[in-house]
Amino acid sequence: MKNNRSKLERKLDEVNHTMELIRTIVPVIILVVQLIILTKI
């Protein structure tokens, strides 16, 4: 059981890092898109 738990924890860790990266990148992309839209108006 302990072995399964550590596998699960490792999987969650990987997903957590990915989600953190997405949370960092998405707002920057949104900001850039908003700036492009504003310059076109």
C-alpha positions, 0 to 999 in steps of 0.5 A: 500500500505504501508503494502505491501511495508514493506512485500516486504522490509522484503522479500528483506532483507531476500534474501539480507542476504542469498546472502551476506552469499553465496558471503562470502562462495563461494570464500572460497570453491573455494580457498579450491578446488584450493588448493586441485587441486594444491596439486594433481598436 
